C-alpha cells in the first residue's frame, strides 16, 4: 500500500542516517555511550600551609603531587580541577580556609601538615582527606593506621620517631656535642610541639646533651635567632620540619652558615638547600605515594579501605660543601653510610 511503502522508505532513511552518525562518531574516536554526555572532571581540593603550586618552584612539594597525578591520567584542566587555597603560613586562618574549601564540595582533599589536616577533618566528616602530616596517629588525627575509621588516609612519615636517629648522626659528626638548639616555628601544631620536646628530651638523656627551643615567628627572625644561638654557645642546630622551614630552608641554611653552625633536619630537600645533614623520607617519594591515594579515592575507593602507610626507606644526605665551608670534617664512616653526598 502507498502509505506503508512511504513509511518503509522513511524507516530505511532513518536507519541509514543513524548508521552514518555512528560512523562519524566512531571515526572521531568518541564512544557512542559518551556521545551525548562526557564525563566531567574530578575536583581535588588542596589546602596549602604556605603557598599553592603556581607560586612554588617546581622542586617543591605540591608540584610533585600534581606531576604524579598527571602520570596517572589526572591532567589539570582536562580530567582534574585543582582548587588550591593557600594559608601563607597564617595558621590562625586555616580553619576558615578549610571550611571555605569544603563548601565547594571537592571529591578529594589533600593536606601536607598536621594543622591543615586537622582543620580539614573538623570541616568535613564525609569528603576523603589524604594526609602526609608527620604523625597522624600521635597527633590524634586518626586512631588506627591499619583501619582508618574516619575520612582520613595517606602517609605517616614518622618524623618524631627519627629524632633519636638524627641526634645520633649529629653525635657521630660532632663527638663534642653537648648543647643542641632546636629551631621551631610558632605556627606548628601544639600536639606536635609536645611530642617533639618529649623525643628530644629522651634523646638528650640518652646521648648526654642539653637542649633549648628557639622560636621563629617569621623569616625576619632568622638572622637574630641564629646570632643568639651562636652567642649562647650551642654546638649544633636541629631544624624542626614544618612548611615554614622547608619554604625558607635556603635562608635558614644561609644564617647557619654565617655563624658556622652544623645543622640537621628531615627530608633530603633540606640538605640540597644548604643544611649540613638530612635524614628522612624524600619529599618526592611522599608525594608519589600521596598521589596514589588521591588517584584511588578519585576513582571511588573509600578511605576506610586504604590503610595509612608508614615509610620504611629513609635516606641520609650529607652536604660536604657546607661541611667544608664551616670547617668541619665529616668522618669517613659517616660518609660511607650516606645515600647521597652533595659536593
SEKE-878282 format. One record per residue: x, y, z of N, C-alpha, C, CB in turn. Coordinates in steps of 0.001 Angstrom, whole numbers, plus 500000, padded with zeros to 6 digits. Glycine has a CB too. Layout:
BEGIN
XYZXYZXYZXYZ
...
end
This chain:
BEGIN
500847498805500000500000500000500000500880501242500000499043500007501226
500376502341499359501214503531499231501676504069500576500467504607498489
500736504111501571501132504635502893502190503778503549499923504732503810
502034502439503431503014501530504034504369501687503354502533500063503937
504354501827501996505610501985501244506335503248501672505339502022499728
505546504313501920506147505581502349506805505429503719505082506698502391
506079504737504623506661504543505964507901503662505891505625503914506923
507896502667504989509043501778504833510271502550504360508715500652503849
510032503422503328511161504219502826511674505169503911510744505021501568
510768505746504722511168506648505808511995505916506855509933507277506465
511577504692507174512328503889508147513711503564507630511580502597508473
513804503238506324515113502926505739516030504157505801514953502443504268
515432505340505481516253506563505538516726506840506966515455507775505004
515856506617507963516237506839509362517360505901509787515026506653510279
517266504652509363518319503680509694519635504074509058517920502271509240
519555504557507795520763504977507087521412506171507782520435505327505628
520578507144508179521096508325508878521755507915510188519965509344509144
521129506977510926521695506515512192523048505861511991520749505543512872
523146505027510897524430504365510623525502505384510262524278503338509486
525132506402509519526096507449509148526575508194510391525464508443508140
525638508535511295526014509235512523526953508401513387524771509600513318
526645507108513500527530506225514275528910506157513659526938504821514373
528967506101512319530256506057511632531063507310511913530057505890510128
530377508469511907531069509729512200531593509743513629530132510925511973
530746509259514571531141509233515981532358508347516200529982508749516849
532335507125515617533476506218515778534717506782515120533158504845515194
534546507419513960535702507998513259536332509107514083535287508540511880
535507509793514862536031510870515698536652510358516990534932511851516021
536563509039517210537165508450518403536313508611519646538505509057518645
534998508828519476534111509007520618533253507766520778533229510267520450
533219507229521981532371506071522243530916506502522182532701505433523619
530036505719521521528649506147521382527952506397522709527886505126520613
528367505666523755527757505890525061528115507232525655528162504809526006
529215507857525128529653509153525641529325510283524686531138509132525913
528683509967523586528424510984522568527494512063523092527830510348521318
526522511672523946525574512637524438526041513288525743524234511979524635
526887512545526500527267513044527821528721512683528118526334512470528915
529606513677528233531009513423528548531180513370530061531927514513527928
532212512665530521532478512548531951533076513850532468533426511359532240
532476514485533470533019515746533986534324515503534724532007516433534916
535205516482534777536463516302535514536206516181537010537421517473535240
537098515480537689537032515372539139537611516642539763537795514110539637
537350516812541043537693518051541740538573517719542945536409518818542186
539831518183542927540769517993544033540943519305544782542135517473543520
540668519287546071540872520465546906542158520344547706539685520669547846
543012521348547620544295521370548340544308522572549276545508521427547346
544582522321550542544801523408551498546292523449551797543953523212552818
546971524434551246548429524540551361548789525389552579549043525150550069
549671524862553418550087525610554602550777526911554223551012524764555464
551517526861553128552277528054552738551756528634551428553769527719552605
552008527954550311551643528523549012551177527436548063552826529284548402
550380527826547083549856526901546090550882526643544995548563527444545485
550690525592544198551712525162543235552230526250542312551171524071542410
551357527119541802551823528111540845552776529123541466550648528827540240
552779529179542803553677530104543490554986529436543921552979530693544702
555118528134543677556279527396544160557237527075543032555845526118544849
558489526854543394559439526354542411559109524890542134560915526519542908
559392524384540937558988523017540581559540521939541490559409522723539193
560635522199542188561234521168543025560443520938544316562666521543543358
559514521819544619558870521720545924557622520851545892558516523095546429
557056520615547063556146519522547337554959519365546406555653519670548669
554083520335546354552790520108545713552926519915544211551855521268545998
553952520519543616554203520275542185554413518782541939555441521084541694
555160518142542826555442516713542653554155515898542721556436516224543725
553224516307543563551928515622543649551179515743542325551076516204544804
551115516945541774550365517161540531551023516451539351550247518659540234
552356516431539326553045515712538240552737514224538311554574515941538310
552731513681539520552454512262539678551004511936539331552763511821541103
550089512822539661548691512622539284548525512669537768547798513681539947
549257513575537110549189513658535643549661512356535009550039514839535124
550670511729535612551153510444535101550081509363535202552405510007535864
549132509560536104548044508590536276546790508978535493547701508452537753
546919510001534656545797510401533810544983511566534323544906509263533622
545361512116535492544618513245536049545311514538535646544508513136537600
544933515050534488545578516223533911544785517469534286545698516090532370
545464518405534929544795519613535380544185520372534204545771520508536139
542928520764534346542219521477533301541490520581532321543164522328532564
541790519267532358541119518330531455540321517289532240542146517634530545
541023516451532951540330515426533742540289515778535222541004514075533557
540978516857535601541064517222537021541006518737537194542363516666537646
540142519176538095540123520575538524540857520647539858538647521132538646
541897521457539922542665521622541160542269522948541795544210521568540887
541719522854542979541267524030543730542178524161544943539745523909544160
543156525044544846544156525183545911543939526496546664545595525125545327
543926526392547979543811527545548859545076527610549697542533527458549760
545706528773549765546973528890550494546797529704551766548047529529549608
547406529207552831547330529894554116548425530935554282547408528894555240
549490530827553467550588531775553606551215531734554976550112533160553316
551144530552555611551668530303556948550912531057558042553121530677556996
549725531563557727548872532179558760547983531068559326547995533385558170
548532530344560290547838529170560808546510529528561462548719528445561802
546382530755561939545113531162562549543987531225561523545268532518563230
544322531325560242543307531391559182542910530020558647543812532243558042
543649528987559039543450527665558434542040527105558639544455526695559002
541432527170559831540073526629559983539060527281559040539609526805561414
539127528603558884538196529290557989538453528909556535538310530809558163
539723528796556159540055528408554788539602526983554504541563528542554540
539746526114555491539300524729555327537787524682555106539691523879556561
537044525467555872535586525491555727535181526005554346534953526365556822
535885527042553850535591527580552521535853526536551439536430528839552254
536956525825551563537314524823550568536311523669550581538735524298550823
535942523208551748534983522106551870533622522509551300534836521677553346
533242523774551473531942524243550971531837524136549458531704525684551393
532979524093548763532952523963547298532846522502546855534208524594546691
532774521594547820532488520176547615533440519475546626531078520027547131
534741519506546912535659518721546084535444517231546301537114519092546392
535923516425545363535796514969545503536782514414546519536009514286544155
537982515015546571539040514575547492539757515825547989540053513570546793
540240515771549237541015516856549833542432516381550121540342517368551126
543386517312550093544782516972550387545371518017551326545622516877549078
546095517533552346546801518428553260548166517869553600545989518652554538
549169518758553708550536518259553901551080518517555295551453518886552893
550303519123556180550794519361557536549683519077558544551311520817557688
550083518859559789549122518487560819548039519548561051549848518222562107
548382520850561201547320521843561406546309521877560272547925523212561571
546785521709559051545908521737557882544974520526557870546741521777556592
545538519340558076544724518123558044543725518130559196545620516864558113
544136518612560356543220518694561491542037519612561156543963519206562750
542324520754560515541262521698560151540334521107559101541863523008559635
540888520387558129540053519758557106539137518706557715540926519127556019
539684517927558638538870516889559283537745517508560101539744516000560180
538031518643560744536986519314561516535917519912560611537594520403562391
536304520248559365535363520879558434534464519875557729536118521681557405
534900518609557629534088517602556948534378516207557491534343517642555436
533323515434557625533465514027558019533162513112556845532538513695559203
532892513702555677532471512911554528533479512906553381531162513422554030
534030514052553034534950514113551900536271513448552272535184515580551459
536782512514551462538060511855551776539214512861551836538370510769550728
540092512664552809541251513530553003542517512680552920541171514283554372
543485513114552118544793512457552032545796513308552794545242512255550538
546528512689553710547484513403554542548901512895554322547106513275556006
549869513791554478551275513380554622551849514017555882552119513786553363
550969514397556827551405515010558078552330514068558842550194515387558945
553204514646559662554278513889560308553802512644561042555000514771561266
552801512797561881552380511677562719550876511766562978553166511661564058
550046511378562020548590511491562211548065510664563371547878511077560956
548768509576563720548337508765564855548676509464566171548993507372564804
549912509850566318550330510518567543549651511863567752551813510706567533
549285512515566651548630513821566744547130513708566959548899514624565494
546605512488566949545191512282567220544273512494566039544777513169568297
544836512646564839544004512821563646543315511509563299544852513319562450
544025510392563480543431509065563318543747508260564572543968508343562026
542981507215564812543224506358565976543728504983565576541956506217566797
543775504715564273544218503402563798544785503555562395543048502367563815
546042503185562210546666503307560889546165502237559928548184503219561011
545981501027560429545600499914559561544146499984559123545851498605560263
543304500559559977541864500609559672541340502020559966541071499535560508
541585502962559044541112504335559281539599504358559497541492505252558095
539187504825560676537760504815560988537082506104560529537548504618562488
537873507102560179537315508378559753537492508535558242537985509553560511
537566509774557784537701510041556351539119510427555970536748511138555933
540095510094556838541488510464556602542336509225556330542050511240557805
543125509282555259544088508220554966545316508864554312543457507113554031
546311508046553981547514508594553352548789508073553981547497510094553426
549724508996554290551057508634554764551278509105556191552125509220553849
552094508354556916552520508725558265554046508661558294551881507777559361
554729509767557932556187509722557740557031509463558979556620510982557159
556450509502560172557164509145561411558311510095561737557703507738561304
558150511378561509559228512330561791559661512280563249558790513742561434
558718512104564169559060512120565588559951510943565965557797512105566433
559663509792565387560382508585565773561816508562565259559648507374565272
562153509516564398563513509579563862564369510627564563563469509870562381
563830511279565578564591512290566305565850511677566907563727512931567406
565712510514567549566873509870568166567939509549567130566453508594568894
567512509043565954568470508706564910569203509943564416567767508016563749
568484511045564262569130512268563765570131512814564783568073513341563440
569778512766566054570721513258567061571933512335567176570028513388568424
571740511047566962572878510126566927573815510473565768572390508666566801
573254510823564624574071511226563477574866512488563802573187511459562235
574211513424564469574936514631564873576095514288565805573986515624565559
575863513368566739576926512966567655578063512280566900576372512034568742
577749511484565877578790510838565079579664511874564361578157509882564057
579023512969563949579746514032563232580424514983564209578788514816562315
579773515194565341580282516113566364580415515384567699579349517344566511
581506514664567929581660513944569205581573514862570416582986513211569229
581850516148570220581803517107571322580397517654571599582734518250571027
579389517160570892578046517696571033577567517633572487577082516936570128
577298518810573056576779518863574426575582519798574550577876519306575384
575421520702573569574300521643573619573669521725572232574767523059574106
572389521439572176571680521412570898570557522440570898571120520005570614
570536523261569856569464524249569681568418523687568727570027525602569145
567153523882569064566066523482568175565408524734567607565024522597568924
565334524804566298564646525909565642563232525451565330565395526368564344
562265526149565904560876525697565827559984526865565456560420525068567165
559094526634564490558202527711564064556948527741564931557821527545562582
556529528926565313555408529065566242554070528646565633555317530493566717
553994528544564300552748528143563667552519526650563627552706528668562297
553456525878564144553330524421564113552233523957565072554673523754564474
551842522707564907550757522148565701551184521978567158550306520802565117
550358522385568130550744522280569545550938520844570026549705522945570400
550158519903569472550346518498569849551707518012569353549204517608569269
552071518393568131553395518030567612554497518664568454553538518465566139
554268519873568913555265520563569735555562519765570997554782521977570102
554532519255571632554715518442572836555471517153572522553357518114573469
555111516530571410555793515285571029557258515527570724555112514651569819
557526516624570002558910516938569655559752517101570915558977518214568799
559249517824571897560018518044573117560226516737573888559314519073574007
559225515884573862559354514588574521560468513765573889558031513821574457
560501513728572540561515512937571845562912513523572034561185512850570358
563027514835572006564332515476572209564822515249573631564251516985571910
563910515315574581564288515086575987564844513669576159563063515305576931
564185512702575547564640511313575634566005511150574983563626510372574974
566173511749573791567457511656573093568564512344573869567350512262571701
568254513486574478569257514215575247569743513428576451568699515541575701
568819512754577124569207511927578269570073510745577843567966511422579000
569730510171576683570481509004576201571880509379575733569728508326575065
572012510553575092573293510929574485574064511964575300573059511464573096
573462512496576346574178513402577233574286514834576746575523512883577459
573290515342576032573320516758575642572114517488576232573337516905574094
572283518792576425571172519638576838570611520325575599571621520684577911
569422520872575715568786521451574544567887522626574937567978520386573798
567592523439573914566720524600574114565990524883572806567538525855574586
564708525253572918563922525592571741564031527091571476562441525171571923
564335527436570220564336528826569766563177528976568787565717529227569099
562273529896569099561041530012568316561166531093567248559853530318569233
560703530745566046560620531699564945559153532031564700561289531132563652
558860533309564527557512533700564140557442534122562681557021534824565025
558573534563562120558605534971560709560030534846560200558077536432560523
560181534971558896561514534876558291562411536015558767561412534891556755
561815537110559187562603538245559674563351537904560956561702539452559910
562913536856561669563550536465562937564796535606562746562561535716563797
565012535097561552566030534062561362567421534550561721566019533577559932
567830535701561200569183536190561462569459536392562938569413537480560733
568561537080563618568749537351565045568729536065565868567667538309565549
567902535115565454567812533846566195569119533073566109566657532984565655
569692532966564910570953532241564781572100532992565453571276532003563308
572036534294565469573041535064566202572963534731567692572843536588565972
571754534608568217571574534262569624572059532842569908570103534406570023
571741531905568998572193530519569158573721530464569256571697529645567977
574383531181568356575852531198568356576396531875569616576381531920567101
575774532976570015576253533722571180576120532902572464575481535037571319
575102532034572522574893531218573721575699529919573693573417530896573874
576488529728572639577434528625572616576859527263572282578087528542573905
575816527205571480575255525907571074576125525282569984573790526071570571
576256523964570053577168523258569145576536522969567788577624521958569776
575238522789567750574572522415566504573106522825566583574706520886566231
572442522749565420571044523184565324570217522079564667570926524517564516
569111521749565310568137520822564753566981521677564238567654519751565824
566765521675562919565678522454562321564443521574562278566055522969560886
563473521895563137562281521069563177561484521262561898561424521402564409
561149520157561187560493520287559882559092520895560003560406518922559201
558807521783559070557493522425559001557366523060557620557307523499560147
556151523400557199556015524114555919556835525403555888554544524438555652
556868526119557012557675527339557092559147527034556858557490528019558455
559641525987557513561065525658557417561463525249556005561411524544558389
560663524408555341561049523963554010560944525100553007560185522789553567
559940525972553168559786527073552226560911528092552381558432527751552421
561460528202553599562532529167553872563855528481554177562145530068555034
564008527228553727565197526445554067566483527113553605565098525066553460
566464527727552440567673528382551926568140529506552831567426528923550531
567217530334553294567589531460554157567991530980555542566434532458554266
567351529936556031567723529371557329569130528769557254566693528296557774
569400528034556166570725527430555991571801528496555843570736526506554768
571476529590555171572456530680554990572803531317556330571907531757554020
571801531459557199572064532030558520572939531093559353570741532314559254
572678529787559265573511528820559980574946528849559464572930527406559841
575087528977558149576425529042557542577171530280558026576326529050555999
576471531396558119577096532648558568577731532485559949576057533785558598
577064531725560815577575531546562176578271530193562356576434531678563183
578547529520561229579316528273561212578709527217562155580776528553561606
577403527074562054576690526133562908576268524900562106575460526808563547
576665523707562524576187522490561871574675522345562060576923521248562430
574003521853561029572543521744561075572091520365560603571892522841560213
570884519973561076570283518728560627568777518918560552570652517550561572
568132518218559605566676518212559525566240516901558895566144519433558709
564986516860558372564475515544557984564634515203556512563046515455558336
563926515833555593563914515349554211565146515786553431562669515837553505
565407515072552343566593515327551530566626516751550979566656514337550387
565449517361550825565410518709550267566170519710551136563970519160550099
566179519505552448566888520435553325568384520470553004566674520047554794
568987519312552824570416519266552512570710519952551181570908517815552475
569803519823550234570004520477548937569915521992549049568978519975547929
569213522472550068569106523917550278570250524456551133567773524255550932
571124523577551652572278524050552399572352523624553846572309525490552349
571449522752554286571557522161555632572629521079555577570172521566556124
573416520942556631574552520018556621574115518561556449575348520165557908
573138518110557262572695516720557240571174516655557140573186515973558497
570687515677556431569253515391556478569081513884556558568504515982555230
568055513486557301567760512064557419566246511899557498568466511437558670
565697511237556506564255511036556473563805510547555119563530512317556829
562554510825554816561940510374553574562069511471552524560450509994553794
562319511089551293562330512053550205560938512648550030562810511395548896
560879513971549901559587514617549657558930514090548391559761516128549559
559731513884547346559170513400546081558554512007546248560259513370544990
559170511169547075558614509835547335557285509937548082559613508982548145
557228510854549060555986511069549785554866511496548842556184512115550876
555192512409547938554170512931547034553701511886546030554700514143546298
554627511051545577554210509981544660553260509015545368555444509216544114
553575508708546615552704507818547378551356508489547659553381507407548699
551387509788547956550135510519548193549283510554546933550427511951548672
549930510703545774549195510722544509548481509398544265550142511028543347
549088508313544706548447507003544560547140506949545362549407505877545020
547171507514546569545953507569547381544893508453546726546272508089548790
545315509639546267544362510555545627543734509886544413545056511877545215
544561509216543620544080508528542422543003507500542781545251507840541690
543267506673543775542297505634544155540996506232544670542893504717545218
541111507305545454539909507939546003539094508622544909540289508958547084
539765509249543955539057509872542834538313508833542007540036510642541945
538834507605542006538196506526541234537152505759542050539257505554540727
536888506238543275535777505667544026536126504853545252535009504837543146
537417504677545572537797503927546771537353504675548033539327503685546799
537206503949549128536816504531550405538036504637551323535702503687551073
538163505736552081539308505870552993539473504683553936539165507131553807
538363504125554406538436503004555345539088501776554737537056502649555833
539115501703553410539725500550552728541190500797552374538942500218551460
541730501952552762543101502311552399543906502600553665543118503541551447
544599501610554221545399501828555431546455502916555232546075500527555853
546752503654556283547823504642556221549166503918556178547757505616557435
550050504368555307551361503738555148552408504469555970551773503709553669
553291503702556573554464504260557228555682503951556361554634503687558676
556372504967555874557546504722555024558578503864555741558181506048554594
559262503050554987560288502171555552561685502510555040559965500723555231
561770503370554022563075503743553465563390505183553851563095503572551914
564505505347554543564947506676554964566342506919554412564931506816556520
566608508160554023567871508475553357568684509488554154567610509009551952
569976509203554223570927510145554810571608510915553678571984509402555703
571508512236553734572162513090552739573124514016553469571112513911551907
574347514112552966575383514952553574575796516018552579576612514106554014
575807517266553016576263518368552175577717518670552537575356519639552354
578626518051551790580056518226552086580531519642551795580887517234551281
579848520323550865580198521714550593579984522579551823579380522253549425
578909522354552535578634523098553763579632522709554852577187522842554241
579931521411554947580909520956555947582243521673555754581109519425555857
582690521762554520583959522440554223583871523917554576584331522273552735
582736524536554259582585525973554489582606526325555971581293526465553868
582133525423556836582132525725558274583329525097558983580833525231558918
584229524490558207585451523928558771585255522632559527586072524911559668
584311521815559066584004520567559753584360519382558864582515520515560154
585063518434559423585399517211558696584412516112559071586856516766558999
583726515603558069582774514520558310583540513198558339581651514495557214
583425512415559395584141511127559449583790510246558248583809510381560758
584786509551557738584566508702556571583525507624556843585872508060556137
583448507181558075582466506153558422581039506656558221582661505699559871
580829507955558420579505508547558209579271508769556715579367509888558987
580286509236556018580158509473554578579785508181553850581472510047554006
580384507078554261580102505801553605578677505326553842581071504750554088
578039505822554888576658505438555166575650506298554402576386505532556654
576119507343553770575202508298553124574597507721551861575928509599552794
573337508033551625572658507669550379572995508680549289571126507590550589
573329509893549696573698510928548732574677511879549391572448511694548215
575692512270548637576674513241549113576672514420548151578103512606549228
576452515601548695576450516819547885577798517490548038575295517785548300
578515517607546931579867518151546962579856519678546945580674517621545782
end
